[in-house]
Amino acid sequence: MKKFEFLKWIIALVVLINFSACINEPLEGDFPQNEDIINIDEGGFIADIGFNRFTANVAVGTLSTSNILTITGSILETGESIVLIVGNPEIGIFNLTAGLGTDNSASYFETETSNSYVSFGASGASGQLSITEFDIQNLKITGTFSFTGTRFALDEAGNPILDAAGNPVIEDKDITNGIFNKISFTNEDQGGGGTPINDVFFAKVDGVDFDSESVTTTLNEVAGVSVVKIVAVNEEGEIMRIDIPEDLGLGTHDMLALSDGTKLISLYNPASIGENLTSSPGKITITRFNTFTGIIEATFNFTATDPLGLDPTVAEITEGNFKVDYISSPGDTVTSFTATIDGEVFGPDSIFVGESIFNGVSRFNITAIISTSGQKMGLFFPKNIEVGTYELTTSLINGSEKFSQYTPEIGVSMTYISSPGILTILDYDLEARIIEGTFSFSAIDQTSQDSTVYEVTEGEFTLEF
């Protein structure tokens, strides 16, 4: 029993490292020379894994608000990836040996969902990173790396394999001659990580097109109520404005003629008289309202009149529609993933969105991890999925399947598969690179060796990809 407790502790350290600062110190080691870096394309990321060449077709970096740099190179066709993590990055040489005086690390994943090889010093692994260019202004980074990663060998059920003496079998992998050249990275202190949409606003005023020349969206707090204000102006100087409480939600709603600044209302100013004519009556149908991404999409119509009855002007606003993003900075977009497992909240502190290709089908691979407990949940579906509701299956056969997984403790417990389950895609915007949905499933042992069933409910996610 003590042996397995020790095993759990070691695995937790290997897989779930809390990243903080690093030690910047001279290290000995063989690194590719500058001329080798020059010989690969800008944005390139390569390495040798044993006798095989790893050539990433996607390589990105992120510098967190706590000054942790993460560089990831991925091969979409196979799901392979290499992840380098270092604190307080600058030009110099860094120790990537995890758990030995530094929390930096290097990892290699054979597939998107595989047990990774980690440069964990306690199991004899090590790693080194040399940063030769760190351009914080243009957000480019260049360098070289090498590391040895280790992992515990697992059987088909996800349990550790033990040798004749009862000790866990450790597998290792050498990653050498690693080079990345001018990889782009986002700086979370400066925002980044998404693409805001171009605001669109159109309507007809008494049958004449109101083509907006400019659209401005703001989020205001009035008497404790958050209100989105959308203001559109056309070339003639006419103004149309819609105030929407942020908690209004989807559906069809009636507009009011008078507001204290916290109510749903539309206004039209014909510019010639300079008076605001308000919605009396009016309706709006909101088909999309994402408070994480700031994207609102709706149709509307209203009769614009003077609410005080002093101006007899009446304007019929018809065929109104808009699509706006009231969170102007992409950095404000929140990636979220939550669920409930047997009544307990699953709130991950790490969320990874990967992409892979299976049988010619491009797929999303979403992985959420709670580092303190070692729990992991995965959600997998094709990129060409559309808004709608789908059944979750138990296996990947032709690439079109949707399924989910739950692992109670990474590297220790087996992985349980969805059977049955439901996935609902609520919002999928390729332009803004945002996807939103809900899910629920029963997680079972597909081999039927374990009768345990985990009920996953109230699953929700909003992700940038």
C-alpha positions in Angstrom: 0.0 0.0 0.0 2.8 2.4 0.9 4.4 1.6 -2.4 1.4 2.8 -4.3 1.0 5.9 -2.2 4.6 6.8 -3.1 3.9 6.0 -6.7 0.9 8.4 -6.7 3.1 11.1 -5.2 5.8 10.7 -7.8 3.3 10.6 -10.7 1.6 13.7 -9.5 4.9 15.6 -9.4 5.8 14.4 -12.8 2.6 15.3 -14.6 1.2 18.2 -12.6 4.0 20.7 -11.9 3.1 24.1 -10.6 5.2 26.5 -12.6 6.8 29.5 -11.0 10.3 31.0 -11.3 13.4 29.7 -12.9 17.2 29.7 -12.2 19.1 31.4 -15.0 22.6 29.9 -14.8 25.3 28.7 -17.2 24.9 25.1 -18.1 27.0 22.7 -20.0 25.5 20.8 -22.9 25.5 20.4 -26.7 23.3 22.9 -28.4 22.8 23.5 -32.2 24.8 26.4 -33.4 23.5 29.8 -34.7 23.9 28.7 -38.3 21.6 25.7 -37.7 18.9 28.1 -36.5 19.3 30.3 -39.5 18.8 27.2 -41.8 15.2 26.7 -40.6 12.3 28.9 -41.6 11.0 31.7 -39.4 8.4 30.1 -37.2 10.0 26.7 -37.5 10.3 24.2 -34.7 12.3 20.9 -35.1 13.9 18.3 -32.9 15.2 14.7 -33.1 13.3 12.1 -31.1 15.5 9.1 -31.0 16.3 8.6 -34.7 13.1 10.3 -35.9 12.8 14.0 -36.9 10.1 16.0 -35.3 9.0 18.9 -37.5 6.1 20.9 -36.1 3.6 22.5 -38.4 2.2 24.7 -35.6 4.5 26.4 -33.1 3.3 29.1 -30.6 4.3 30.6 -27.3 2.5 32.4 -24.4 4.1 34.6 -21.8 1.7 34.7 -18.8 1.0 37.5 -16.4 3.3 35.8 -13.9 6.2 35.8 -16.5 6.0 32.1 -17.3 6.9 31.3 -20.9 5.3 28.3 -22.6 6.5 27.2 -26.0 4.5 24.4 -27.8 5.4 22.8 -31.1 2.8 20.4 -32.5 2.4 18.0 -35.4 -1.3 18.1 -36.2 -1.4 14.9 -38.3 -0.1 12.7 -35.4 -1.1 14.8 -32.3 2.6 14.8 -31.2 3.8 17.9 -29.3 6.7 19.2 -27.4 6.1 21.7 -24.6 8.9 23.8 -23.0 8.2 25.9 -19.9 10.5 28.4 -18.3 10.0 31.2 -15.8 11.4 34.8 -16.1 12.7 34.2 -19.7 15.5 36.2 -21.2 18.6 35.6 -23.4 20.6 32.9 -21.6 20.7 29.2 -20.8 18.1 27.6 -18.5 17.9 24.3 -16.6 14.7 22.5 -17.7 15.2 19.6 -15.2 11.9 19.6 -13.4 11.8 19.2 -9.6 15.5 19.8 -8.8 15.8 23.4 -7.6 13.8 24.7 -10.5 10.2 24.4 -11.6 11.0 24.7 -15.3 10.2 21.6 -17.4 10.1 20.0 -20.8 7.5 17.4 -22.0 6.9 15.3 -25.0 3.5 13.9 -25.9 3.3 11.0 -28.4 -0.4 11.8 -29.0 -2.7 14.5 -27.8 -4.0 12.3 -25.0 -1.0 10.2 -24.2 0.9 9.9 -21.0 3.8 12.4 -21.5 7.5 12.1 -21.1 8.7 14.8 -18.6 12.2 16.0 -17.8 11.7 15.0 -14.1 15.0 14.9 -12.3 13.9 12.4 -9.6 13.6 9.7 -12.3 17.0 10.5 -13.9 15.8 12.9 -16.6 17.2 16.4 -17.4 16.8 19.2 -19.8 18.4 22.4 -21.1 17.1 25.5 -23.0 19.1 28.2 -24.6 17.3 31.4 -25.6 19.3 33.3 -28.2 16.7 35.9 -29.1 13.9 37.3 -26.9 12.1 40.2 -28.7 9.5 41.4 -26.3 8.5 44.3 -28.6 7.8 42.2 -31.7 6.9 39.1 -29.7 9.4 36.7 -31.3 11.7 34.1 -29.6 14.5 32.0 -30.9 16.5 29.2 -29.2 17.6 25.6 -28.9 16.9 22.8 -26.5 17.4 19.2 -25.6 16.0 17.0 -22.8 15.5 13.5 -21.7 11.9 12.7 -20.6 10.7 9.8 -18.5 7.3 8.4 -17.7 5.8 5.4 -16.0 4.8 2.6 -18.3 1.1 1.9 -18.2 -1.0 -1.0 -19.2 -4.1 -0.8 -21.5 -6.3 0.1 -18.5 -4.0 3.0 -17.6 -2.5 1.3 -14.5 1.3 1.4 -13.8 3.3 -1.7 -15.0 5.4 -3.2 -12.2 8.6 -5.2 -12.6 9.4 -8.5 -10.8 10.4 -6.6 -7.7 7.2 -4.6 -7.6 8.7 -1.3 -8.7 7.2 0.8 -11.5 8.7 0.4 -15.0 10.1 3.7 -16.2 10.3 4.5 -19.9 12.5 7.2 -21.3 12.8 9.2 -24.5 15.7 11.4 -25.7 14.8 14.7 -27.5 17.9 16.3 -29.0 19.0 19.0 -31.5 15.9 21.0 -30.8 15.6 24.3 -32.6 12.9 27.0 -32.8 13.4 30.1 -34.9 11.5 33.4 -34.3 8.4 31.7 -32.8 5.6 34.2 -32.2 4.3 34.4 -28.7 1.5 36.3 -27.0 2.1 38.5 -24.0 -0.9 38.2 -21.6 0.0 41.5 -20.0 -0.6 43.2 -23.4 -3.7 41.1 -24.3 -3.9 38.7 -27.1 -5.0 35.2 -27.9 -8.0 35.8 -30.1 -9.4 37.8 -33.0 -12.2 40.2 -32.4 -15.0 40.2 -35.0 -15.8 43.2 -37.2 -19.0 44.8 -35.9 -21.9 44.8 -38.3 -25.1 46.8 -37.9 -27.9 47.2 -40.4 -31.6 48.3 -40.4 -34.1 50.1 -42.6 -35.8 53.4 -41.6 -39.1 53.8 -43.3 -37.9 51.3 -46.0 -34.6 53.1 -46.6 -31.3 51.4 -45.8 -29.5 52.5 -42.7 -25.9 51.5 -43.5 -23.7 52.2 -40.5 -20.5 54.1 -41.1 -19.3 53.4 -37.6 -20.4 51.1 -34.7 -19.3 51.6 -31.1 -20.0 49.2 -28.3 -19.3 49.8 -24.6 -20.1 48.0 -21.4 -21.4 50.4 -18.7 -22.5 49.9 -15.1 -25.6 51.8 -14.1 -27.0 51.4 -10.6 -25.2 48.1 -10.2 -26.5 46.8 -13.6 -24.1 46.0 -16.4 -25.5 47.4 -19.7 -24.2 46.9 -23.2 -24.6 50.1 -25.3 -24.5 49.8 -29.1 -24.3 53.0 -31.1 -24.4 53.0 -34.9 -24.0 56.1 -37.1 -24.5 56.4 -40.9 -23.0 58.8 -43.4 -26.0 61.2 -43.0 -25.3 61.5 -39.3 -28.4 59.5 -38.2 -27.9 57.6 -35.0 -29.4 54.3 -33.8 -28.7 53.1 -30.3 -29.7 49.9 -28.4 -29.2 49.4 -24.7 -29.1 45.8 -23.6 -28.7 44.6 -20.0 -25.8 42.1 -19.9 -27.9 39.5 -18.1 -30.8 39.6 -20.6 -30.0 36.3 -22.3 -31.2 34.6 -25.4 -34.8 34.9 -26.8 -37.3 37.5 -27.9 -37.7 40.5 -25.6 -39.9 43.6 -25.6 -38.2 47.0 -25.7 -39.3 49.9 -23.5 -40.0 53.5 -24.4 -38.4 55.0 -21.3 -35.4 53.8 -19.3 -33.4 54.8 -16.3 -30.3 53.5 -18.1 -30.7 49.9 -16.9 -33.5 48.8 -19.3 -33.8 47.3 -22.8 -34.5 50.2 -25.1 -33.8 51.4 -28.7 -33.4 55.0 -29.8 -33.3 56.6 -33.2 -32.1 60.1 -33.9 -32.9 61.4 -37.5 -30.2 64.1 -37.2 -32.4 66.7 -38.9 -34.2 67.6 -35.7 -31.7 66.2 -33.2 -34.3 64.5 -30.9 -34.2 60.9 -29.7 -37.2 58.8 -30.7 -37.5 55.7 -28.6 -38.9 52.2 -29.1 -42.7 52.2 -28.6 -43.2 49.3 -29.2 -40.2 47.3 -30.2 -38.8 43.8 -30.0 -35.4 42.2 -30.2 -34.5 38.5 -30.8 -31.1 37.6 -29.4 -29.7 34.5 -30.9 -26.2 34.8 -29.4 -25.0 36.5 -26.2 -21.7 35.4 -24.9 -20.6 37.3 -21.8 -17.1 35.6 -22.0 -16.3 36.6 -25.6 -18.5 39.7 -25.8 -20.2 38.6 -29.0 -23.9 39.5 -29.4 -25.9 38.6 -32.5 -29.6 39.7 -32.8 -32.4 40.9 -35.0 -34.8 43.8 -34.1 -37.5 46.2 -35.1 -39.3 49.0 -33.4 -41.5 52.0 -33.9 -39.5 55.2 -33.0 -41.6 58.0 -31.4 -41.1 60.8 -29.0 -41.7 59.3 -25.5 -43.0 62.7 -24.2 -45.4 63.2 -27.2 -44.0 66.6 -28.1 -42.7 65.6 -31.5 -45.2 63.9 -33.9 -42.4 62.3 -35.9 -42.8 58.5 -36.3 -40.1 56.3 -37.9 -40.5 52.5 -38.6 -37.3 50.6 -38.0 -37.4 47.3 -39.7 -35.1 44.4 -40.8 -32.7 45.4 -38.0 -29.8 43.0 -37.4 -26.3 43.3 -35.8 -23.3 41.2 -34.8 -21.0 43.0 -32.4 -18.2 42.3 -29.9 -18.5 44.5 -26.8 -15.3 43.2 -25.3 -12.9 45.1 -27.5 -9.6 43.6 -26.4 -9.0 39.9 -27.3 -7.1 39.6 -24.0 -10.4 40.1 -22.1 -11.8 36.9 -23.6 -12.1 34.2 -21.0 -11.5 30.5 -21.7 -13.6 28.5 -19.3 -14.4 24.8 -18.7 -16.5 23.5 -15.8 -18.6 20.5 -14.9 -20.0 18.6 -12.0 -18.8 15.0 -11.2 -21.1 13.0 -8.9 -22.2 16.3 -7.4 -18.7 17.7 -6.9 -17.5 20.7 -8.9 -14.8 20.1 -11.5 -13.0 23.4 -11.9 -9.7 23.0 -13.8 -6.7 25.3 -13.5 -5.2 24.3 -16.8 -7.1 24.1 -20.1 -5.5 23.0 -23.4 -7.1 23.2 -26.8 -5.3 21.1 -29.4 -6.0 20.1 -33.0 -5.2 16.8 -34.7 -6.1 14.9 -37.9 -7.6 11.4 -37.8 -8.5 9.5 -41.0 -8.2 12.8 -42.8 -10.7 14.6 -40.4 -9.4 17.7 -38.5 -10.5 17.4 -34.8 -10.5 19.4 -31.6 -8.9 17.9 -28.6 -9.8 19.7 -25.4 -8.1 18.7 -22.1 -8.8 20.2 -18.7 -6.7 19.4 -15.6 -7.0 20.1 -11.9 -3.4 20.1 -10.8 -4.1 19.7 -7.0 -6.1 16.5 -7.4 -4.7 15.1 -10.7 -8.2 14.9 -12.3 -8.4 15.2 -16.0 -11.3 15.6 -18.4 -11.1 15.4 -22.2 -13.6 16.4 -24.9 -13.0 15.4 -28.5 -15.0 16.3 -31.7 -14.4 17.2 -35.3 -13.6 20.8 -36.3 -16.4 20.8 -38.9 -19.0 20.3 -36.2 -22.0 22.7 -36.4 -24.3 24.2 -33.9 -26.6 21.5 -32.6 -26.9 18.5 -30.2 -24.9 15.3 -30.7 -24.6 11.9 -28.9 -21.2 11.1 -27.4 -19.7 7.8 -28.3 -17.1 5.5 -26.8 -14.5 5.2 -29.5 -12.8 6.9 -32.4 -13.4 5.0 -35.7 -13.7 7.2 -38.8 -12.9 10.7 -37.3 -16.5 12.0 -37.2 -17.2 10.8 -33.6 -17.7 12.9 -30.6 -16.6 11.5 -27.2 -15.4 12.5 -23.8 -13.1 11.0 -21.1 -12.5 11.3 -17.4 -9.4 10.3 -15.4 -9.8 10.6 -11.6 -6.0 10.6 -11.1 -3.6 11.0 -13.9 -1.1 8.2 -14.2 -2.7 6.2 -11.4 -6.3 5.5 -12.2 -7.7 4.3 -15.5 -9.5 6.5 -17.9 -13.3 6.3 -18.1 -15.1 6.9 -21.4 -18.5 8.5 -22.2 -21.3 6.0 -22.5 -23.8 7.5 -23.1 -23.4 11.3 -23.3 -24.7 14.5 -25.0 -22.7 17.4 -26.5 -24.4 20.6 -27.5 -22.6 23.2 -29.5 -24.2 26.6 -28.7 -21.9 28.8 -30.6 -19.1 28.3 -33.2 -17.5 31.4 -34.7 -14.6 30.7 -37.1 -14.0 34.4 -37.6 -13.6 35.1 -33.9 -12.1 31.6 -33.3 -14.5 30.9 -30.5 -16.5 27.8 -29.7 -19.1 27.4 -26.9 -21.1 24.4 -25.7 -22.5 22.2 -23.0 -22.1 18.5 -22.2 -23.0 15.6 -19.9 -22.1 12.0 -19.9 -21.7 8.8 -17.9 -18.1 7.8 -17.6 -17.5 4.0 -17.6 -14.7 1.5 -18.0 -14.9 0.5 -21.6 -13.3 -2.9 -20.8 -16.0 -3.7 -18.3 -13.4 -4.7 -15.7 -14.4 -1.9 -13.3 -18.1 -1.3 -12.6 -17.6 2.3 -11.3 -19.7 4.9 -13.1 -19.0 8.6 -12.8 -21.9 10.9 -13.7 -20.6 14.1 -15.3 -23.3 16.8 -15.5 -23.6 20.6 -16.0 -20.6 20.6 -18.3 -20.0 24.0 -20.0 -17.1 25.4 -22.0 -16.1 28.6 -23.9 -12.8 28.3 -25.8 -10.5 30.2 -28.0 -8.7 28.0 -30.6 
